Amino acid sequence: MAVFVITDAAVTINGVDLSGKVRKATLKVSADDQDSTAMGATWQSVLGGLKKGSLALEFNQDFAAAQVDATLWAAFGLVTTCTIKATSGANSTTNPQFSGPMLLKDYSPIDGSVGDMGTSSADLMIAGAMTRLTS
């Protein structure tokens, strides 16, 4: 897969496939920077430290059983397994799946103004080692 338009992202939370309700997904990972500069250096030197990340999701809200609200409400405040990939196709080098434990720390069950689509959002924090699966 080369450059593409995202139209088919795959997202599961606690084993529940919520892909058909996802409006937007942003997976962000980073590493702390640790200063390793020593005497005599004229430039700062840094090493990568602990890794961290987050997953921000926006949904078309659905209050039915085993849908958005039921899944997120049950996971709120807990560490659960989440997966995300760019398309629903098989895991591959061009469609890696990112998977791992995440803490659902923020959930907005209702969001919208009069006449708007009923939406919701969730912010998850990576809570342990993530994997990048290509097969």
N, CA, C and O atoms as CSV, one atom per row, in Angstrom:
chain,resi,resn,atom,element,x,y,z
A,1,MET,N,N,0.856,-1.173,0.000
A,1,MET,CA,C,0.000,0.000,0.000
A,1,MET,C,C,0.897,1.229,0.000
A,1,MET,O,O,1.773,1.356,0.856
A,2,ALA,N,N,0.696,2.109,-0.922
A,2,ALA,CA,C,1.444,3.360,-0.989
A,2,ALA,C,C,0.626,4.454,-0.316
A,2,ALA,O,O,-0.102,4.177,0.637
A,3,VAL,N,N,0.730,5.660,-0.782
A,3,VAL,CA,C,-0.076,6.763,-0.266
A,3,VAL,C,C,-1.543,6.384,-0.443
A,3,VAL,O,O,-1.918,5.815,-1.468
A,4,PHE,N,N,-2.367,6.693,0.542
A,4,PHE,CA,C,-3.759,6.258,0.466
A,4,PHE,C,C,-4.680,7.236,1.176
A,4,PHE,O,O,-4.234,8.097,1.934
A,5,VAL,N,N,-5.951,7.089,0.921
A,5,VAL,CA,C,-6.999,7.824,1.615
A,5,VAL,C,C,-7.568,6.868,2.655
A,5,VAL,O,O,-7.971,5.754,2.320
A,6,ILE,N,N,-7.602,7.294,3.907
A,6,ILE,CA,C,-8.079,6.409,4.966
A,6,ILE,C,C,-9.605,6.357,4.942
A,6,ILE,O,O,-10.280,7.354,5.199
A,7,THR,N,N,-10.128,5.182,4.631
A,7,THR,CA,C,-11.574,4.986,4.565
A,7,THR,C,C,-12.018,3.710,5.269
A,7,THR,O,O,-13.215,3.442,5.369
A,8,ASP,N,N,-11.062,2.920,5.760
A,8,ASP,CA,C,-11.395,1.582,6.242
A,8,ASP,C,C,-10.557,1.183,7.455
A,8,ASP,O,O,-10.166,0.022,7.575
A,9,ALA,N,N,-10.275,2.127,8.358
A,9,ALA,CA,C,-9.469,1.793,9.535
A,9,ALA,C,C,-10.169,0.732,10.365
A,9,ALA,O,O,-11.397,0.691,10.433
A,10,ALA,N,N,-9.385,-0.119,10.989
A,10,ALA,CA,C,-9.926,-1.196,11.824
A,10,ALA,C,C,-9.545,-0.935,13.272
A,10,ALA,O,O,-8.365,-0.781,13.588
A,11,VAL,N,N,-10.543,-0.883,14.160
A,11,VAL,CA,C,-10.318,-0.605,15.577
A,11,VAL,C,C,-11.104,-1.616,16.409
A,11,VAL,O,O,-12.303,-1.807,16.208
A,12,THR,N,N,-10.403,-2.263,17.355
A,12,THR,CA,C,-11.094,-3.108,18.324
A,12,THR,C,C,-10.708,-2.664,19.728
A,12,THR,O,O,-9.567,-2.281,19.987
A,13,ILE,N,N,-11.673,-2.723,20.614
A,13,ILE,CA,C,-11.457,-2.415,22.030
A,13,ILE,C,C,-12.048,-3.570,22.825
A,13,ILE,O,O,-13.232,-3.890,22.715
A,14,ASN,N,N,-11.191,-4.182,23.627
A,14,ASN,CA,C,-11.607,-5.322,24.443
A,14,ASN,C,C,-12.261,-6.413,23.591
A,14,ASN,O,O,-13.226,-7.051,24.011
A,15,GLY,N,N,-11.716,-6.615,22.385
A,15,GLY,CA,C,-12.208,-7.657,21.493
A,15,GLY,C,C,-13.435,-7.289,20.685
A,15,GLY,O,O,-13.883,-8.087,19.861
A,16,VAL,N,N,-13.996,-6.100,20.894
A,16,VAL,CA,C,-15.192,-5.671,20.161
A,16,VAL,C,C,-14.760,-4.809,18.974
A,16,VAL,O,O,-14.064,-3.809,19.147
A,17,ASP,N,N,-15.171,-5.196,17.787
A,17,ASP,CA,C,-14.834,-4.464,16.569
A,17,ASP,C,C,-15.763,-3.260,16.444
A,17,ASP,O,O,-16.961,-3.409,16.200
A,18,LEU,N,N,-15.200,-2.070,16.614
A,18,LEU,CA,C,-15.979,-0.828,16.511
A,18,LEU,C,C,-15.662,-0.063,15.228
A,18,LEU,O,O,-16.019,1.108,15.097
A,19,SER,N,N,-15.003,-0.714,14.295
A,19,SER,CA,C,-14.544,-0.063,13.063
A,19,SER,C,C,-15.656,0.664,12.319
A,19,SER,O,O,-15.438,1.766,11.814
A,20,GLY,N,N,-16.828,0.076,12.243
A,20,GLY,CA,C,-17.937,0.665,11.497
A,20,GLY,C,C,-18.512,1.921,12.119
A,20,GLY,O,O,-19.358,2.574,11.509
A,21,LYS,N,N,-18.073,2.277,13.322
A,21,LYS,CA,C,-18.562,3.483,14.005
A,21,LYS,C,C,-17.486,4.563,14.122
A,21,LYS,O,O,-17.781,5.686,14.533
A,22,VAL,N,N,-16.230,4.230,13.762
A,22,VAL,CA,C,-15.113,5.165,13.925
A,22,VAL,C,C,-15.173,6.263,12.865
A,22,VAL,O,O,-15.297,5.986,11.672
A,23,ARG,N,N,-15.082,7.513,13.322
A,23,ARG,CA,C,-15.026,8.662,12.420
A,23,ARG,C,C,-13.588,9.144,12.238
A,23,ARG,O,O,-13.212,9.626,11.169
A,24,LYS,N,N,-12.789,9.008,13.299
A,24,LYS,CA,C,-11.402,9.478,13.263
A,24,LYS,C,C,-10.605,8.694,14.293
A,24,LYS,O,O,-11.098,8.386,15.379
A,25,ALA,N,N,-9.364,8.374,13.935
A,25,ALA,CA,C,-8.467,7.675,14.851
A,25,ALA,C,C,-7.068,8.261,14.727
A,25,ALA,O,O,-6.552,8.446,13.625
A,26,THR,N,N,-6.464,8.551,15.875
A,26,THR,CA,C,-5.104,9.086,15.886
A,26,THR,C,C,-4.287,8.307,16.910
A,26,THR,O,O,-4.531,8.406,18.113
A,27,LEU,N,N,-3.314,7.532,16.429
A,27,LEU,CA,C,-2.387,6.816,17.291
A,27,LEU,C,C,-1.099,7.626,17.333
A,27,LEU,O,O,-0.506,7.917,16.295
A,28,LYS,N,N,-0.673,7.985,18.528
A,28,LYS,CA,C,0.531,8.802,18.691
A,28,LYS,C,C,1.475,8.097,19.656
A,28,LYS,O,O,1.074,7.709,20.753
A,29,VAL,N,N,2.725,7.934,19.249
A,29,VAL,CA,C,3.736,7.337,20.114
A,29,VAL,C,C,4.929,8.281,20.202
A,29,VAL,O,O,5.224,9.023,19.264
A,30,SER,N,N,5.610,8.239,21.343
A,30,SER,CA,C,6.784,9.088,21.530
A,30,SER,C,C,7.728,8.417,22.520
A,30,SER,O,O,7.372,7.444,23.185
A,31,ALA,N,N,8.919,8.952,22.600
A,31,ALA,CA,C,9.913,8.460,23.554
A,31,ALA,C,C,10.456,9.652,24.330
A,31,ALA,O,O,10.728,10.707,23.757
A,32,ASP,N,N,10.611,9.473,25.637
A,32,ASP,CA,C,11.227,10.526,26.448
A,32,ASP,C,C,12.656,10.727,25.967
A,32,ASP,O,O,13.317,9.778,25.547
A,33,ASP,N,N,13.126,11.960,26.029
A,33,ASP,CA,C,14.522,12.209,25.672
A,33,ASP,C,C,15.328,12.390,26.954
A,33,ASP,O,O,14.954,13.165,27.835
A,34,GLN,N,N,16.427,11.672,27.042
A,34,GLN,CA,C,17.299,11.722,28.204
A,34,GLN,C,C,18.618,12.374,27.809
A,34,GLN,O,O,19.297,11.914,26.891
A,35,ASP,N,N,18.970,13.432,28.496
A,35,ASP,CA,C,20.207,14.164,28.201
A,35,ASP,C,C,21.407,13.317,28.614
A,35,ASP,O,O,21.548,12.954,29.782
A,36,SER,N,N,22.272,13.007,27.647
A,36,SER,CA,C,23.478,12.218,27.918
A,36,SER,C,C,24.747,13.037,27.673
A,36,SER,O,O,25.830,12.480,27.489
A,37,THR,N,N,24.602,14.371,27.674
A,37,THR,CA,C,25.736,15.249,27.425
A,37,THR,C,C,26.740,15.155,28.571
A,37,THR,O,O,26.358,15.136,29.741
A,38,ALA,N,N,28.016,15.097,28.228
A,38,ALA,CA,C,29.087,15.016,29.228
A,38,ALA,C,C,30.043,16.190,29.043
A,38,ALA,O,O,30.005,16.883,28.027
A,39,MET,N,N,30.893,16.398,30.034
A,39,MET,CA,C,31.866,17.487,29.983
A,39,MET,C,C,32.688,17.403,28.699
A,39,MET,O,O,33.042,16.317,28.240
A,40,GLY,N,N,32.979,18.552,28.142
A,40,GLY,CA,C,33.768,18.633,26.922
A,40,GLY,C,C,32.925,18.684,25.659
A,40,GLY,O,O,33.438,19.017,24.591
A,41,ALA,N,N,31.660,18.365,25.760
A,41,ALA,CA,C,30.786,18.382,24.590
A,41,ALA,C,C,30.430,19.819,24.231
A,41,ALA,O,O,30.287,20.671,25.109
A,42,THR,N,N,30.292,20.076,22.964
A,42,THR,CA,C,29.847,21.393,22.515
A,42,THR,C,C,28.445,21.328,21.906
A,42,THR,O,O,27.864,22.349,21.536
A,43,TRP,N,N,27.930,20.138,21.814
A,43,TRP,CA,C,26.555,19.921,21.376
A,43,TRP,C,C,25.871,19.025,22.400
A,43,TRP,O,O,26.510,18.154,22.990
A,44,GLN,N,N,24.592,19.232,22.611
A,44,GLN,CA,C,23.840,18.378,23.509
A,44,GLN,C,C,23.702,16.994,22.884
A,44,GLN,O,O,23.516,16.863,21.675
A,45,SER,N,N,23.794,15.985,23.705
A,45,SER,CA,C,23.621,14.606,23.279
A,45,SER,C,C,22.402,14.037,24.001
A,45,SER,O,O,22.220,14.281,25.194
A,46,VAL,N,N,21.572,13.285,23.290
A,46,VAL,CA,C,20.385,12.716,23.913
A,46,VAL,C,C,20.236,11.247,23.546
A,46,VAL,O,O,20.694,10.795,22.496
A,47,LEU,N,N,19.588,10.523,24.434
A,47,LEU,CA,C,19.227,9.130,24.197
A,47,LEU,C,C,17.716,9.001,24.361
A,47,LEU,O,O,17.086,9.764,25.093
A,48,GLY,N,N,17.155,8.023,23.668
A,48,GLY,CA,C,15.726,7.755,23.825
A,48,GLY,C,C,15.467,7.047,25.147
A,48,GLY,O,O,16.170,6.099,25.498
A,49,GLY,N,N,14.474,7.500,25.868
A,49,GLY,CA,C,14.115,6.898,27.149
A,49,GLY,C,C,12.849,6.076,27.036
A,49,GLY,O,O,12.628,5.386,26.041
A,50,LEU,N,N,12.022,6.154,28.062
A,50,LEU,CA,C,10.783,5.382,28.087
A,50,LEU,C,C,9.849,5.812,26.964
A,50,LEU,O,O,9.749,6.993,26.631
A,51,LYS,N,N,9.172,4.830,26.393
A,51,LYS,CA,C,8.208,5.094,25.328
A,51,LYS,C,C,6.821,5.263,25.940
A,51,LYS,O,O,6.517,4.716,27.000
A,52,LYS,N,N,5.988,6.035,25.243
A,52,LYS,CA,C,4.615,6.252,25.692
A,52,LYS,C,C,3.765,6.574,24.477
A,52,LYS,O,O,4.284,6.799,23.383
A,53,GLY,N,N,2.474,6.595,24.675
A,53,GLY,CA,C,1.621,6.915,23.545
A,53,GLY,C,C,0.165,7.011,23.924
A,53,GLY,O,O,-0.223,6.784,25.070
A,54,SER,N,N,-0.636,7.357,22.924
A,54,SER,CA,C,-2.065,7.513,23.150
A,54,SER,C,C,-2.828,7.192,21.865
A,54,SER,O,O,-2.276,7.197,20.764
A,55,LEU,N,N,-4.093,6.919,22.047
A,55,LEU,CA,C,-5.000,6.678,20.935
A,55,LEU,C,C,-6.233,7.539,21.168
A,55,LEU,O,O,-6.941,7.374,22.161
A,56,ALA,N,N,-6.481,8.456,20.243
A,56,ALA,CA,C,-7.668,9.319,20.308
A,56,ALA,C,C,-8.656,8.830,19.252
A,56,ALA,O,O,-8.304,8.662,18.084
A,57,LEU,N,N,-9.889,8.606,19.681
A,57,LEU,CA,C,-10.916,8.084,18.777
A,57,LEU,C,C,-12.157,8.961,18.809
A,57,LEU,O,O,-12.543,9.475,19.859
A,58,GLU,N,N,-12.777,9.126,17.646
A,58,GLU,CA,C,-14.085,9.766,17.539
A,58,GLU,C,C,-15.026,8.762,16.889
A,58,GLU,O,O,-14.661,8.087,15.927
A,59,PHE,N,N,-16.236,8.669,17.420
A,59,PHE,CA,C,-17.214,7.689,16.955
A,59,PHE,C,C,-18.530,8.339,16.583
A,59,PHE,O,O,-18.859,9.420,17.071
A,60,ASN,N,N,-19.295,7.664,15.703
A,60,ASN,CA,C,-20.730,7.895,15.603
A,60,ASN,C,C,-21.296,7.096,16.766
A,60,ASN,O,O,-21.146,5.875,16.810
A,61,GLN,N,N,-21.936,7.764,17.696
A,61,GLN,CA,C,-22.391,7.089,18.919
A,61,GLN,C,C,-23.477,6.061,18.612
A,61,GLN,O,O,-24.310,6.252,17.727
A,62,ASP,N,N,-23.440,4.972,19.366
A,62,ASP,CA,C,-24.449,3.920,19.261
A,62,ASP,C,C,-24.629,3.343,20.657
A,62,ASP,O,O,-23.684,2.807,21.235
A,63,PHE,N,N,-25.837,3.449,21.200
A,63,PHE,CA,C,-26.117,2.976,22.557
A,63,PHE,C,C,-26.638,1.537,22.592
A,63,PHE,O,O,-27.009,1.049,23.660
A,64,ALA,N,N,-26.672,0.851,21.449
A,64,ALA,CA,C,-27.143,-0.537,21.417
A,64,ALA,C,C,-26.142,-1.454,22.135
A,64,ALA,O,O,-24.982,-1.099,22.344
A,65,ALA,N,N,-26.630,-2.641,22.501
A,65,ALA,CA,C,-25.778,-3.631,23.169
A,65,ALA,C,C,-24.581,-3.975,22.287
A,65,ALA,O,O,-24.706,-4.106,21.069
A,66,ALA,N,N,-23.419,-4.119,22.925
A,66,ALA,CA,C,-22.163,-4.497,22.256
A,66,ALA,C,C,-21.715,-3.480,21.208
A,66,ALA,O,O,-20.952,-3.821,20.304
A,67,GLN,N,N,-22.179,-2.241,21.320
A,67,GLN,CA,C,-21.743,-1.192,20.404
A,67,GLN,C,C,-20.871,-0.184,21.161
A,67,GLN,O,O,-20.275,-0.528,22.181
A,68,VAL,N,N,-20.796,1.038,20.675
A,68,VAL,CA,C,-19.843,2.027,21.186
A,68,VAL,C,C,-19.997,2.275,22.682
A,68,VAL,O,O,-19.057,2.039,23.441
A,69,ASP,N,N,-21.156,2.742,23.118
A,69,ASP,CA,C,-21.301,3.110,24.521
A,69,ASP,C,C,-21.129,1.913,25.455
A,69,ASP,O,O,-20.421,2.012,26.458
A,70,ALA,N,N,-21.759,0.797,25.141
A,70,ALA,CA,C,-21.651,-0.383,26.009
A,70,ALA,C,C,-20.194,-0.828,26.139
A,70,ALA,O,O,-19.749,-1.183,27.231
A,71,THR,N,N,-19.459,-0.809,25.044
A,71,THR,CA,C,-18.058,-1.235,25.060
A,71,THR,C,C,-17.186,-0.254,25.830
A,71,THR,O,O,-16.379,-0.655,26.669
A,72,LEU,N,N,-17.351,1.034,25.541
A,72,LEU,CA,C,-16.498,2.034,26.191
A,72,LEU,C,C,-16.852,2.215,27.656
A,72,LEU,O,O,-15.959,2.382,28.486
A,73,TRP,N,N,-18.128,2.185,27.992
A,73,TRP,CA,C,-18.519,2.348,29.388
A,73,TRP,C,C,-17.952,1.213,30.230
A,73,TRP,O,O,-17.476,1.438,31.343
A,74,ALA,N,N,-18.004,-0.001,29.703
A,74,ALA,CA,C,-17.473,-1.158,30.435
A,74,ALA,C,C,-15.956,-1.067,30.614
A,74,ALA,O,O,-15.415,-1.582,31.592
A,75,ALA,N,N,-15.270,-0.415,29.674
A,75,ALA,CA,C,-13.807,-0.315,29.727
A,75,ALA,C,C,-13.311,0.959,30.410
A,75,ALA,O,O,-12.119,1.085,30.688
A,76,PHE,N,N,-14.215,1.907,30.683
A,76,PHE,CA,C,-13.810,3.194,31.242
A,76,PHE,C,C,-13.038,3.020,32.553
A,76,PHE,O,O,-13.502,2.346,33.473
A,77,GLY,N,N,-11.864,3.633,32.623
A,77,GLY,CA,C,-11.031,3.583,33.818
A,77,GLY,C,C,-10.235,2.299,33.966
A,77,GLY,O,O,-9.555,2.104,34.973
A,78,LEU,N,N,-10.311,1.426,32.979
A,78,LEU,CA,C,-9.623,0.142,33.037
A,78,LEU,C,C,-8.594,0.020,31.921
A,78,LEU,O,O,-8.653,0.728,30.916
A,79,VAL,N,N,-7.655,-0.892,32.120
A,79,VAL,CA,C,-6.703,-1.229,31.068
A,79,VAL,C,C,-7.304,-2.385,30.280
A,79,VAL,O,O,-7.678,-3.409,30.853
A,80,THR,N,N,-7.395,-2.221,28.985
A,80,THR,CA,C,-7.977,-3.222,28.111
A,80,THR,C,C,-7.126,-3.349,26.859
A,80,THR,O,O,-6.317,-2.467,26.575
A,81,THR,N,N,-7.290,-4.413,26.115
A,81,THR,CA,C,-6.527,-4.602,24.887
A,81,THR,C,C,-7.201,-3.877,23.734
A,81,THR,O,O,-8.411,-3.982,23.532
A,82,CYS,N,N,-6.391,-3.138,22.982
A,82,CYS,CA,C,-6.881,-2.400,21.823
A,82,CYS,C,C,-6.011,-2.720,20.618
A,82,CYS,O,O,-4.814,-2.973,20.748
A,83,THR,N,N,-6.633,-2.704,19.443
A,83,THR,CA,C,-5.887,-2.856,18.200
A,83,THR,C,C,-6.345,-1.791,17.226
A,83,THR,O,O,-7.491,-1.344,17.258
A,84,ILE,N,N,-5.419,-1.388,16.352
A,84,ILE,CA,C,-5.749,-0.432,15.303
A,84,ILE,C,C,-4.842,-0.689,14.111
A,84,ILE,O,O,-3.657,-0.990,14.259
A,85,LYS,N,N,-5.427,-0.562,12.924
A,85,LYS,CA,C,-4.646,-0.619,11.691
A,85,LYS,C,C,-5.335,0.236,10.637
A,85,LYS,O,O,-6.514,0.570,10.758
A,86,ALA,N,N,-4.577,0.584,9.603
A,86,ALA,CA,C,-5.050,1.538,8.597
A,86,ALA,C,C,-6.216,1.022,7.775
A,86,ALA,O,O,-7.087,1.799,7.384
A,87,THR,N,N,-6.250,-0.284,7.507
A,87,THR,CA,C,-7.368,-0.865,6.762
A,87,THR,C,C,-7.783,-2.169,7.431
A,87,THR,O,O,-7.064,-2.709,8.272
A,88,SER,N,N,-8.947,-2.661,7.045
A,88,SER,CA,C,-9.444,-3.912,7.621
A,88,SER,C,C,-8.803,-5.136,6.993
A,88,SER,O,O,-9.097,-6.262,7.395
A,89,GLY,N,N,-7.926,-4.933,6.009
A,89,GLY,CA,C,-7.240,-6.048,5.361
A,89,GLY,C,C,-6.327,-6.787,6.324
A,89,GLY,O,O,-6.131,-6.368,7.464
A,90,ALA,N,N,-5.775,-7.885,5.849
A,90,ALA,CA,C,-4.882,-8.703,6.662
A,90,ALA,C,C,-3.649,-7.911,7.085
A,90,ALA,O,O,-3.201,-7.003,6.386
A,91,ASN,N,N,-3.115,-8.277,8.243
A,91,ASN,CA,C,-1.860,-7.667,8.700
A,91,ASN,C,C,-0.777,-7.947,7.673
A,91,ASN,O,O,-0.664,-9.066,7.172
A,92,SER,N,N,0.021,-6.932,7.359
A,92,SER,CA,C,1.106,-7.091,6.396
A,92,SER,C,C,2.096,-5.958,6.616
A,92,SER,O,O,1.866,-5.069,7.436
A,93,THR,N,N,3.196,-5.999,5.878
A,93,THR,CA,C,4.190,-4.926,5.999
A,93,THR,C,C,3.611,-3.598,5.541
A,93,THR,O,O,4.083,-2.540,5.956
A,94,THR,N,N,2.598,-3.642,4.692
A,94,THR,CA,C,1.963,-2.404,4.229
A,94,THR,C,C,0.667,-2.094,4.970
A,94,THR,O,O,0.007,-1.097,4.677
A,95,ASN,N,N,0.298,-2.946,5.929
A,95,ASN,CA,C,-0.894,-2.721,6.755
A,95,ASN,C,C,-0.637,-3.282,8.163
A,95,ASN,O,O,-1.291,-4.236,8.585
A,96,PRO,N,N,0.321,-2.681,8.883
A,96,PRO,CA,C,0.642,-3.226,10.213
A,96,PRO,C,C,-0.478,-2.985,11.216
A,96,PRO,O,O,-1.184,-1.977,11.161
A,97,GLN,N,N,-0.621,-3.933,12.132
A,97,GLN,CA,C,-1.576,-3.783,13.232
A,97,GLN,C,C,-0.812,-3.405,14.486
A,97,GLN,O,O,0.173,-4.052,14.841
A,98,PHE,N,N,-1.265,-2.361,15.154
A,98,PHE,CA,C,-0.688,-1.933,16.423
A,98,PHE,C,C,-1.611,-2.438,17.519
A,98,PHE,O,O,-2.821,-2.218,17.470
A,99,SER,N,N,-1.041,-3.114,18.507
A,99,SER,CA,C,-1.855,-3.768,19.515
A,99,SER,C,C,-1.185,-3.677,20.876
A,99,SER,O,O,0.041,-3.713,20.981
A,100,GLY,N,N,-1.999,-3.559,21.912
A,100,GLY,CA,C,-1.441,-3.554,23.252
A,100,GLY,C,C,-2.436,-3.110,24.287
A,100,GLY,O,O,-3.586,-2.807,23.969
A,101,PRO,N,N,-1.991,-3.069,25.542
A,101,PRO,CA,C,-2.864,-2.637,26.635
A,101,PRO,C,C,-3.006,-1.122,26.645
A,101,PRO,O,O,-2.027,-0.390,26.496
A,102,MET,N,N,-4.228,-0.670,26.822
A,102,MET,CA,C,-4.482,0.767,26.883
A,102,MET,C,C,-5.471,1.072,27.994
A,102,MET,O,O,-6.412,0.317,28.239
A,103,LEU,N,N,-5.236,2.191,28.660
A,103,LEU,CA,C,-6.135,2.686,29.703
A,103,LEU,C,C,-7.118,3.659,29.072
A,103,LEU,O,O,-6.712,4.674,28.505
A,104,LEU,N,N,-8.403,3.358,29.166
A,104,LEU,CA,C,-9.431,4.288,28.688
A,104,LEU,C,C,-9.610,5.339,29.768
A,104,LEU,O,O,-10.323,5.126,30.748
A,105,LYS,N,N,-8.943,6.493,29.573
A,105,LYS,CA,C,-8.916,7.500,30.632
A,105,LYS,C,C,-9.950,8.602,30.464
A,105,LYS,O,O,-10.357,9.207,31.457
A,106,ASP,N,N,-10.383,8.879,29.259
A,106,ASP,CA,C,-11.395,9.912,29.014
A,106,ASP,C,C,-12.429,9.385,28.034
A,106,ASP,O,O,-12.081,8.811,27.003
A,107,TYR,N,N,-13.689,9.581,28.355
A,107,TYR,CA,C,-14.778,9.155,27.486
A,107,TYR,C,C,-15.871,10.214,27.521
A,107,TYR,O,O,-16.332,10.608,28.592
A,108,SER,N,N,-16.280,10.667,26.348
A,108,SER,CA,C,-17.393,11.616,26.222
A,108,SER,C,C,-18.537,10.885,25.528
A,108,SER,O,O,-18.535,10.775,24.301
A,109,PRO,N,N,-19.519,10.380,26.289
A,109,PRO,CA,C,-20.591,9.591,25.681
A,109,PRO,C,C,-21.516,10.376,24.753
A,109,PRO,O,O,-22.092,9.807,23.827
A,110,ILE,N,N,-21.661,11.675,24.995
A,110,ILE,CA,C,-22.554,12.485,24.175
A,110,ILE,C,C,-21.835,13.757,23.765
A,110,ILE,O,O,-21.289,14.477,24.602
A,111,ASP,N,N,-21.842,14.028,22.450
A,111,ASP,CA,C,-21.211,15.238,21.943
A,111,ASP,C,C,-21.989,15.671,20.702
A,111,ASP,O,O,-22.220,14.869,19.797
A,112,GLY,N,N,-22.387,16.928,20.664
A,112,GLY,CA,C,-23.077,17.430,19.490
A,112,GLY,C,C,-24.014,18.567,19.836
A,112,GLY,O,O,-24.434,18.737,20.980
A,113,SER,N,N,-24.324,19.331,18.821
A,113,SER,CA,C,-25.281,20.432,18.939
A,113,SER,C,C,-26.578,20.012,18.275
A,113,SER,O,O,-26.640,18.973,17.618
A,114,VAL,N,N,-27.611,20.816,18.446
A,114,VAL,CA,C,-28.903,20.519,17.849
A,114,VAL,C,C,-28.740,20.285,16.346
A,114,VAL,O,O,-28.117,21.084,15.647
A,115,GLY,N,N,-29.300,19.198,15.871
A,115,GLY,CA,C,-29.228,18.869,14.454
A,115,GLY,C,C,-27.970,18.139,14.030
A,115,GLY,O,O,-27.873,17.697,12.885
A,116,ASP,N,N,-26.997,18.001,14.934
A,116,ASP,CA,C,-25.748,17.317,14.599
A,116,ASP,C,C,-25.889,15.808,14.715
A,116,ASP,O,O,-26.805,15.298,15.359
A,117,MET,N,N,-24.972,15.116,14.082
A,117,MET,CA,C,-24.834,13.676,14.258
A,117,MET,C,C,-24.435,13.435,15.704
A,117,MET,O,O,-23.588,14.157,16.231
A,118,GLY,N,N,-25.017,12.443,16.357
A,118,GLY,CA,C,-24.635,12.101,17.725
A,118,GLY,C,C,-23.291,11.403,17.719
A,118,GLY,O,O,-23.153,10.311,17.169
A,119,THR,N,N,-22.303,12.031,18.330
A,119,THR,CA,C,-20.962,11.465,18.330
A,119,THR,C,C,-20.462,11.282,19.758
A,119,THR,O,O,-21.090,11.728,20.718
A,120,SER,N,N,-19.335,10.627,19.871
A,120,SER,CA,C,-18.663,10.454,21.153
A,120,SER,C,C,-17.175,10.382,20.884
A,120,SER,O,O,-16.745,10.197,19.746
A,121,SER,N,N,-16.389,10.529,21.944
A,121,SER,CA,C,-14.940,10.442,21.786
A,121,SER,C,C,-14.341,9.696,22.966
A,121,SER,O,O,-14.918,9.640,24.052
A,122,ALA,N,N,-13.175,9.126,22.725
A,122,ALA,CA,C,-12.465,8.390,23.763
A,122,ALA,C,C,-10.976,8.643,23.604
A,122,ALA,O,O,-10.449,8.666,22.491
A,123,ASP,N,N,-10.304,8.831,24.737
A,123,ASP,CA,C,-8.851,8.990,24.759
A,123,ASP,C,C,-8.274,7.852,25.584
A,123,ASP,O,O,-8.627,7.660,26.748
A,124,LEU,N,N,-7.387,7.109,24.958
A,124,LEU,CA,C,-6.758,5.973,25.614
A,124,LEU,C,C,-5.267,6.224,25.735
A,124,LEU,O,O,-4.658,6.835,24.857
A,125,MET,N,N,-4.686,5.754,26.816
A,125,MET,CA,C,-3.263,5.910,27.067
A,125,MET,C,C,-2.619,4.528,27.000
A,125,MET,O,O,-3.095,3.589,27.637
A,126,ILE,N,N,-1.546,4.403,26.236
A,126,ILE,CA,C,-0.831,3.130,26.154
A,126,ILE,C,C,-0.346,2.782,27.560
A,126,ILE,O,O,0.279,3.602,28.232
A,127,ALA,N,N,-0.643,1.551,27.997
A,127,ALA,CA,C,-0.385,1.155,29.385
A,127,ALA,C,C,0.616,0.003,29.479
A,127,ALA,O,O,0.648,-0.702,30.488
A,128,GLY,N,N,1.421,-0.193,28.457
A,128,GLY,CA,C,2.417,-1.263,28.457
A,128,GLY,C,C,2.996,-1.390,27.051
A,128,GLY,O,O,2.748,-0.553,26.183
A,129,ALA,N,N,3.753,-2.427,26.851
A,129,ALA,CA,C,4.434,-2.619,25.552
A,129,ALA,C,C,3.432,-2.819,24.429
A,129,ALA,O,O,2.515,-3.633,24.533
A,130,MET,N,N,3.620,-2.067,23.356
A,130,MET,CA,C,2.808,-2.214,22.151
A,130,MET,C,C,3.546,-3.141,21.178
A,130,MET,O,O,4.773,-3.238,21.186
A,131,THR,N,N,2.761,-3.811,20.349
A,131,THR,CA,C,3.356,-4.618,19.297
A,131,THR,C,C,2.919,-4.066,17.941
A,131,THR,O,O,1.848,-3.476,17.799
A,132,ARG,N,N,3.772,-4.275,16.967
A,132,ARG,CA,C,3.480,-3.889,15.575
A,132,ARG,C,C,3.531,-5.181,14.775
A,132,ARG,O,O,4.606,-5.696,14.468
A,133,LEU,N,N,2.355,-5.695,14.444
A,133,LEU,CA,C,2.259,-6.992,13.769
A,133,LEU,C,C,2.136,-6.814,12.268
A,133,LEU,O,O,1.290,-6.057,11.791
A,134,THR,N,N,2.984,-7.515,11.522
A,134,THR,CA,C,2.947,-7.428,10.059
A,134,THR,C,C,2.555,-8.764,9.426
A,134,THR,O,O,2.596,-8.907,8.204
A,135,SER,N,N,2.182,-9.725,10.238
A,135,SER,CA,C,1.715,-11.006,9.678
A,135,SER,C,C,0.690,-11.620,10.618
A,135,SER,O,O,0.167,-12.700,10.341
